[in-house]
Amino acid sequence: MASASSKTLTDFFERAPKRMKPTLTTICKSDDANGSTLSVEQKSRIECNKLLAKSKKNLKICVERVSKCKAGGYVKLEELLVEETWLEALPGEFEKQYAVNLSKFVETEICSGNDAVYPPSHLIFNALNSTPFHRVKAVILGQDPYHGPGQAMGLSFSVPEGVKVPPSLVNIFKELKQDLGYSIPPHGNLEKWALQGVLLLNAVLTVRKHQANSHAKKGWEQFTDAVIKAISQKKEGVVFLLWGNSAQEKSRLIDGTKHYILKAAHPSGLSASRGFFGCRHFSHTNQLLKERGIDPIDWKL
């Protein structure tokens, strides 16, 4: 499973539509002797390509660190967060006692051999390693990873291509179609959103196989609260999409005078019809970003 998951970014790039890849024409235009400037769209393509390369590099580092530890034990949590901008935004976080205890707990769970822990170790911090701190434009908060085999990939609501799209994500796609008119994609891989600055963050970053919320209240919430606080305190104009009561409880951590908070019901089958459908959060997010002169998100997958 780990090797398959480690291919997700590479596979995504190979299958990415041409509009996401810088063409030879684009490269030539940037070097044009007449000094012509790149369009906003061209700059966005190039930036997305650079971030994809950075994400692949971060993923490779994590895979290598996990592989080296297989024979000798468990790689510590702090070694799996390799994106420098987040380490700078969260100075000393892993040295706090709760984080030390959390690392020991996750190590025990992974090394117990009784049940699998999801996502694979190299993807635990996939959300942060894929979306650098300075690139965060929007945040979509989830609860904890999917607990079925092959589902969790370290990005809230996202599953690798080839895995059946979960009900909540199906409803997210339905709202996306209603809001922006996009066709419902044949897969549930949301990496394209992450590469554009959408932080797909779960409140809890690991889970035991087939046991939802099994790693809740072990320290993850304190860590991800620190992530939200860092964004709130050190950035401006970020759009927070809070779906459901659990996510909306995090609004206490966000400075509403500096950021935008969009609330709706959770997209699960039980509550989507009670306020998620029709929320139009995707178009609203782009409207807010445009008003600040920030490139909007291309939500189409």
N, C-alpha and C positions, 0 to 999 in steps of 0.2 A: 504493500500500500504506500509506503513512504516513497519508493522510487517513482510510482505513478503520480503521486501528489507533487513531487518535486519537478515534474515536467509541465505543470499547468501553465506557468508563465511563458515557457518556451513554446508550447503548443499554441497558446493564445496569440503570441506574436506571429507565428507562422500562418495562422488562420485569420489574422486581423485584416479587416478591410483596408483597401488601399488608402482610404482617406485618413487612416491613422499612421501611415508610414511616410516619412519624407522621401520624395522622389528625387531623381537626378536633376530634374528641372528646378525643384525647390532649392537644392544645394547650389546649383549654378546661379540662381537668382541672388542667393545670399552673398555670392562672390562677384556679382555683376560690376563691371568696371565703371558703369555709369552711376553707381551708388544707389540703385533702386532699393527701396526698403521692402522687407517681407510683410505680407499681410498678416492680420491677426490670426487667421486660420492656419497659415503656414507656420507661424511661430508656435502655435498650439500643437501642431503635428510634431514639430521638432522637439519641443519640450516633452511631449508624451513619449516620444521615442527614447529620449535621454533617461526619463524616469523608469521606463521599462527596463532599460539596460541596468540601471542602478538596482532595481528590484530583483532582477535575475542574479546580480552579483551578491546582494544580501542573502538571497535564498541559497545560493551556492555555499556561502560561508557557513550558514546554519547547518546545511546538510553535512558539510565536512566536519564540523564540530561534533555533531551527533554521531557520525560514523566513527570518529576517533575514540569516542567514549563507549562504544558498544561492548568492547572487550573488557574495559576497565571500570565501567559503572555509568553513572548518569551525569549528563552535562548540566551545570547549574543554570537556573533561569536567566541570570544576568548575562550569560554567554550567548543567549539566544536572541537578545535584543541587540541588533548590530547596526541599526540606523543611527548615525552619529547625531543627527538633529534632535532625536528623541532623548538620547542620553544627555544632551546638553539642556534640554527642556525639563528633564527630571533628575537633576543632580542629587546623588546620594540616596535615591529612592530604594535601591536594592540593599542598602546598608541598614535600613530601618528594621526593627525587630519583627514587625509583622511580615515583611518581605522575606526575611531569613526563615521564619516559621513556614511561610507559604512554599518556599523552595524545598524545604525538607518534606513537606506534605506531598507535593507533586512528585518528588523523587521516590518517596515510599510507594505511592500509587503506581508509578510506572515500573518500578522494580519488583513489585509484589508478585507479578506473574499470574495473578488470579483473573484479571479482566483487562482489556485494552483501555487505554486512555486516549481520548480524541481532543484536538487533532493530533497528528504525528508531531513529535517534539520540535522538528525544524519549522513547523508552521504555527506554533503557539503564539508568536508575536507577528504573524503575517500581516495583520492590519497596520501595525506601526512600521514594520520593515518595508511595506509596499507604498505607504503614503507618508513621506517626510513631514516633519512638523511645519516647516515653512510653506508647504504646499496645501495644507488643509484649508478647504473652502467650505465644506459641509461635513456634518457628522450624522450618521445613522446608527442609533444605538439598538443593540439586541440584548438578549438575556444571557444565554450560555450556548455553547456550540451544539450542533446537531449530534445526537448520540448514537446514530446508526452507522454501521460500517461504511467507510468510504465517503461519508457526507461532509464532515467538518474539514474546512480548509483555512481556518483562522480569520475569516471575514464574515461579519454578521450577515445572516440570511443567505449567503452564497454557498453553492455546492459546485464541485468540479464538473466539467462537461462529461457527459456519459452517465451521470447520476440522476435519478428521477427528481424532478423539481418538487420540493416540499410544498404543502398547501399554502403556507403563509407567503412564500415567494410567488406562487401562482397568482395569488390575490394582488401582490405588489405589481406584477406584470399587467394584470387586468386594469388596475388603476392607472398605470403608465399609459396603456392604450387609450383609456378614456380621456386622460388628461392631455396627452400630446399626439395621439393618433398612431403611435408606433405599433407595429405588429408584435405579437407575443413571441419572444425568442424561443428557439428549440432547446435551449440549455439554461442552466441556472448559475453560470459563472459570472460574477460581478466584478472581476478584476479590472475591467475597463473603467468602471466608476472609480475604483481605488487609485488608478493611475492618473486620474484627472483631479484628484484632491478630495475625494469623498472618503472620509475615514469610516470604515465599516467595523465598528467597535462593539464587541460584546462586553457586558458588565463582568462576566466570568469567562476566563479564557481556556479552561479545560473542563472535561467532563468524563465520567466513567461510562463505559459502554452500556447502552440501554438503560441508563439511570439519569434521567434529566435532573438538573440542579444538584447532582451528587458532589460537586466541588464548590457549591455556594457556601458563603460564610466561612471561608478558609483563608481569606486575605485578598482574593482577587478583586473584590469590590473596592477595597481601600486603594489598590493600585490603579484601577481604571478610574476611580474618582480623582486620583492625582492627575491622570491624563486629562480629564475634562477640566479640572481646575487650571492646569497649565495653559490649555487653549484659551480658557476664559480670561485669564490674567495677562497673558503675553501676546494675544492676538486681538484683532478687531474684525467685525463684519462676517464672522463665521455663522452659517445657517445650521441650526441644530434641528433635526427631524426626530421628534419624540413620539413614538407610536406605542400606545398602551400605558397603563398606570405605572409599571415598573420603570419604563424609560422616562416618563414625565416626572417621576420623583427626583430625577437628576437635575431638574431645572433649578433646584436650590443651589447648585454649584456654578450656575452660569450667570454672568452679569448681563442682564437683559438690556442695559443701557448701551452696551458695546456690541452685542450680538443679536441675532434673530432666533426666536424660538417658535417652531411650528409644532402644534400638537394635534394628534388624531388618535382614533381607536387603533388597537393592534390589528395587523392584517391577518390574523388567524381566522380560521373558518368560523369560529364562535363569535367573533366581534367585528369582522371586516364590514359587515352591513350596518353596523351601529355607529359609523362615523369615519371609517377609513376610506371606503369608496366615496369618491366625490371630494376628497380633501384637496386635490390638485397641488400637492406639495412639490411635485417635480417642476411644474411650470412656475410656481411661486418662488421656489429656490432660485431659479434662473433669473427671474425678474429682480429679485433682491440683489443678486450678484451683479447684474448689469447696471443697476442703479449706483453701485459702488465702483463701476469701471473695471469689474473683474470678469474674466472670460466665463461664460456659462458652462454648465456641464452638458456634454452630449450623452444623454441617457439611453440612446438607442444601442442595443446590443447586437 
